[in-house]
Amino acid sequence: MSESVAALPAAPAAPAAEAEPDWQRLHPATLALAIVRLGPRSLNFLPAVAALGFTGNWVWIVPAILAFLVISLVSAWLKWLRFRFLVGADEIVIESGILSRQHRTIPFDRIQDVGIEQGLIARALGIAKVGFETGAGGAGKENEANLDAIGLDAAQALRTTIRAHRSEPATAAPTAASADPAVAATAGEDRLLFAMGPRRLLLAGLFNFSLAALAVVGAGMQFFDGLLPFDFNVFDPRDWIDIAGQYGLDQWVIAHRWIAGLGALISLLFIGFASGIATMLLANWGFRLTREPRSLRRTRGLTTRTDVAIPVRRVQAAILVTGWFRRRFGWHELRLQSLASDGGKEKDHQVVPFAQLADIDPVLTEIAIARAAEDADWQHSHRIVALGGFVGATGATIGGLTAVSFGQPLGWLGPVIGVLIALGSLFAARFHRWIDLGEQIAIRRGMWKPKTTLLPHASVQSADLKTDFILRPLGLATLVFGVPGGSSLASHEIPAIPLGVAQALRARILTAKTRA
């Protein structure tokens, strides 16, 4: 008789093995960048090498340099080996540190945008530095989050992933054309707002005249003067006369000093214009400003290519900057004060480096900020704002007269300079103007470099009335606005206006709703 065997309970199914996280490392070219960075960092090692030379231990210089290079390269390799990141479904995780490990989790919802930066070597290697804008950039370097070097395609894909995760319906800034169905249909697409070609860059460089290059050359010649095999200074006319004397041209040079002076002036102009053009080309080559659903994206740079975004909702103020000469031709620059940082390199975002007002107005429209008309009813600050210049003029006059009393005839230049300073300050006081446009205020100041700040009432987080022993008897006050953004809590002010006007303006501004 066969025995019936009781059915044994089925063994529980083994749990499915959890998928290993797909950790990624930085691009191996990071090590190549580390080698390039050894050049600037080696300057910190020069004092130690000099100390070995001064103490007569020449034999240790080469081993010390080799040890420095080996330690630096090993440290760079360990940092690369111990750095990894993970792109999850809704967050990015970064682990770093050789001895002390740091684990950082950044939810996609906290990332305002992803900035991509490429230096000259990085562009040649096809890699990029990726920075995550979380709004904590102003809190210190330790709060910054970035991937030093990943493939450019991977960087762009990561930015697309994060933007897609945060792509909730975003309404564009109200414009007059938004009622057009064709415009409304393309509201969610990227639109080019402003671009600069080579001709515009060249023209901007001419207006960006700078003698900074001359200062660098002069400082370099002074620094390396003792190391050069010859004793000659291109900025010393006596050295040129000595050379002319060696070839029998000294009498000709002395007799034609006006030609030498004209040549020097032409040289200075050439250096100034060349420096301005080079600066503009390096910084703004391929400049493009596009409107995206949530932000303004700026791409620019020749040697270092940057790609940053300025969220429209985080823009607090617009600043128009021009120059005394540029303004005669209608050229201006537009900067935006924003809660989003710009890598610590700029206090404000430069979104239009060089353009006419007709090109700037569409950009202002996108951020819902209006420009005040020139023929509007601008109010002026009291002429007492020139007092600081008068104090300086008095100091120059007293100093000059004191020098004259000690037998220095050149001291008479002091009173002359004092008079010029006083007249200049009195004339510059005319350019302290302001106007209230209902929902925003415009503040203009500056004679040689006029600056107009367009400040929405809703962006102001504090408004302080300041008076002193000079303003109080005149019934005046200075109104100071605290506006978040830039590198720190930036302030804008309207100096020396009637106290009653300042109190009423402050009351209207503080009742405005917070800027969305």
Secondary structure in CASP SS format (residue, H / E / C, confidence):
PFRMAT SS
TARGET T0000
AUTHOR 0000-0000-0000
METHOD secondary structure of the structure
MODEL  1
M C 1.00
S C 1.00
E C 1.00
S C 1.00
V C 1.00
A C 1.00
A C 1.00
L C 1.00
P C 1.00
A C 1.00
A C 1.00
P C 1.00
A C 1.00
A C 1.00
P C 1.00
A C 1.00
A C 1.00
E C 1.00
A C 1.00
E C 1.00
P C 1.00
D C 1.00
W C 1.00
Q E 1.00
R C 1.00
L C 1.00
H C 1.00
P C 1.00
A H 1.00
T H 1.00
L H 1.00
A H 1.00
L H 1.00
A H 1.00
I H 1.00
V H 1.00
R H 1.00
L H 1.00
G H 1.00
P H 1.00
R H 1.00
S H 1.00
L H 1.00
N H 1.00
F H 1.00
L H 1.00
P H 1.00
A H 1.00
V H 1.00
A H 1.00
A H 1.00
L H 1.00
G H 1.00
F H 1.00
T C 1.00
G C 1.00
N C 1.00
W H 1.00
V H 1.00
W H 1.00
I H 1.00
V H 1.00
P H 1.00
A H 1.00
I H 1.00
L H 1.00
A H 1.00
F H 1.00
L H 1.00
V H 1.00
I H 1.00
S H 1.00
L H 1.00
V H 1.00
S H 1.00
A H 1.00
W H 1.00
L H 1.00
K H 1.00
W H 1.00
L H 1.00
R C 1.00
F C 1.00
R E 1.00
F E 1.00
L E 1.00
V E 1.00
G C 1.00
A C 1.00
D C 1.00
E E 1.00
I E 1.00
V E 1.00
I E 1.00
E E 1.00
S E 1.00
G C 1.00
I C 1.00
L C 1.00
S C 1.00
R C 1.00
Q E 1.00
H E 1.00
R E 1.00
T E 1.00
I E 1.00
P E 1.00
F H 1.00
D H 1.00
R H 1.00
I C 1.00
Q C 1.00
D E 1.00
V E 1.00
G E 1.00
I E 1.00
E E 1.00
Q E 1.00
G C 1.00
L H 1.00
I H 1.00
A H 1.00
R H 1.00
A H 1.00
L H 1.00
G C 1.00
I E 1.00
A E 1.00
K E 1.00
V E 1.00
G E 1.00
F E 1.00
E E 1.00
T C 1.00
G C 1.00
A C 1.00
G H 1.00
G H 1.00
A H 1.00
G C 1.00
K H 1.00
E H 1.00
N H 1.00
E C 1.00
A C 1.00
N E 1.00
L E 1.00
D E 1.00
A E 1.00
I E 1.00
G E 1.00
L H 1.00
D H 1.00
A H 1.00
A H 1.00
Q H 1.00
A H 1.00
L H 1.00
R H 1.00
T H 1.00
T H 1.00
I H 1.00
R H 1.00
A H 1.00
H H 1.00
R C 1.00
S C 1.00
E C 1.00
P C 1.00
A C 1.00
T C 1.00
A C 1.00
A C 1.00
P C 1.00
T C 1.00
A H 1.00
A H 1.00
S H 1.00
A H 1.00
D C 1.00
P H 1.00
A H 1.00
V H 1.00
A H 1.00
A H 1.00
T C 1.00
A C 1.00
G C 1.00
E C 1.00
D C 1.00
R E 1.00
L E 1.00
L E 1.00
F E 1.00
A E 1.00
M C 1.00
G C 1.00
P H 1.00
R H 1.00
R H 1.00
L H 1.00
L H 1.00
L H 1.00
A H 1.00
G H 1.00
L H 1.00
F H 1.00
N C 1.00
F C 1.00
S C 1.00
L C 1.00
A H 1.00
A H 1.00
L H 1.00
A H 1.00
V H 1.00
V H 1.00
G H 1.00
A H 1.00
G H 1.00
M H 1.00
Q H 1.00
F H 1.00
F C 1.00
D H 1.00
G H 1.00
L H 1.00
L C 1.00
P C 1.00
F C 1.00
D C 1.00
F C 1.00
N C 1.00
V C 1.00
F C 1.00
D C 1.00
P H 1.00
R H 1.00
D H 1.00
W H 1.00
I H 1.00
D H 1.00
I H 1.00
A H 1.00
G H 1.00
Q H 1.00
Y C 1.00
G C 1.00
L C 1.00
D H 1.00
Q H 1.00
W H 1.00
V H 1.00
I H 1.00
A H 1.00
H C 1.00
R H 1.00
W H 1.00
I H 1.00
A H 1.00
G H 1.00
L H 1.00
G H 1.00
A H 1.00
L H 1.00
I H 1.00
S H 1.00
L H 1.00
L H 1.00
F H 1.00
I H 1.00
G H 1.00
F H 1.00
A H 1.00
S H 1.00
G H 1.00
I H 1.00
A H 1.00
T H 1.00
M H 1.00
L H 1.00
L H 1.00
A H 1.00
N H 1.00
W C 1.00
G C 1.00
F C 1.00
R E 1.00
L E 1.00
T E 1.00
R E 1.00
E C 1.00
P C 1.00
R C 1.00
S E 1.00
L E 1.00
R E 1.00
R E 1.00
T E 1.00
R E 1.00
G C 1.00
L C 1.00
T C 1.00
T C 1.00
R E 1.00
T E 1.00
D E 1.00
V E 1.00
A E 1.00
I E 1.00
P E 1.00
V H 1.00
R H 1.00
R H 1.00
V E 1.00
Q E 1.00
A E 1.00
A E 1.00
I E 1.00
L E 1.00
V E 1.00
T C 1.00
G C 1.00
W H 1.00
F H 1.00
R H 1.00
R H 1.00
R H 1.00
F C 1.00
G C 1.00
W C 1.00
H E 1.00
E E 1.00
L E 1.00
R E 1.00
L E 1.00
Q E 1.00
S E 1.00
L C 1.00
A C 1.00
S C 1.00
D C 1.00
G C 1.00
G C 1.00
K C 1.00
E C 1.00
K C 1.00
D C 1.00
H E 1.00
Q E 1.00
V E 1.00
V E 1.00
P E 1.00
F E 1.00
A E 1.00
Q C 1.00
L H 1.00
A H 1.00
D H 1.00
I H 1.00
D H 1.00
P H 1.00
V H 1.00
L H 1.00
T H 1.00
E H 1.00
I C 1.00
A C 1.00
I C 1.00
A C 1.00
R C 1.00
A C 1.00
A C 1.00
E C 1.00
D C 1.00
A C 1.00
D C 1.00
W C 1.00
Q E 1.00
H E 1.00
S C 1.00
H C 1.00
R H 1.00
I H 1.00
V H 1.00
A H 1.00
L H 1.00
G H 1.00
G H 1.00
F H 1.00
V H 1.00
G H 1.00
A H 1.00
T H 1.00
G H 1.00
A H 1.00
T H 1.00
I H 1.00
G H 1.00
G H 1.00
L H 1.00
T H 1.00
A H 1.00
V H 1.00
S H 1.00
F C 1.00
G C 1.00
Q C 1.00
P H 1.00
L H 1.00
G H 1.00
W H 1.00
L H 1.00
G H 1.00
P H 1.00
V H 1.00
I H 1.00
G H 1.00
V H 1.00
L H 1.00
I H 1.00
A H 1.00
L H 1.00
G H 1.00
S H 1.00
L H 1.00
F H 1.00
A H 1.00
A H 1.00
R H 1.00
F H 1.00
H C 1.00
R E 1.00
W E 1.00
I E 1.00
D E 1.00
L C 1.00
G C 1.00
E C 1.00
Q E 1.00
I E 1.00
A E 1.00
I E 1.00
R E 1.00
R E 1.00
G C 1.00
M C 1.00
W C 1.00
K C 1.00
P C 1.00
K E 1.00
T E 1.00
T E 1.00
L E 1.00
L E 1.00
P E 1.00
H H 1.00
A H 1.00
S H 1.00
V C 1.00
Q C 1.00
S E 1.00
A E 1.00
D E 1.00
L E 1.00
K E 1.00
T C 1.00
D C 1.00
F C 1.00
I C 1.00
L C 1.00
R H 1.00
P H 1.00
L H 1.00
G C 1.00
L E 1.00
A E 1.00
T E 1.00
L E 1.00
V E 1.00
F E 1.00
G E 1.00
V E 1.00
P C 1.00
G C 1.00
G C 1.00
S C 1.00
S C 1.00
L C 1.00
A E 1.00
S E 1.00
H E 1.00
E E 1.00
I E 1.00
P E 1.00
A E 1.00
I E 1.00
P E 1.00
L H 1.00
G H 1.00
V H 1.00
A H 1.00
Q H 1.00
A H 1.00
L H 1.00
R H 1.00
A H 1.00
R H 1.00
I H 1.00
L H 1.00
T C 1.00
A C 1.00
K C 1.00
T C 1.00
R C 1.00
A C 1.00
END
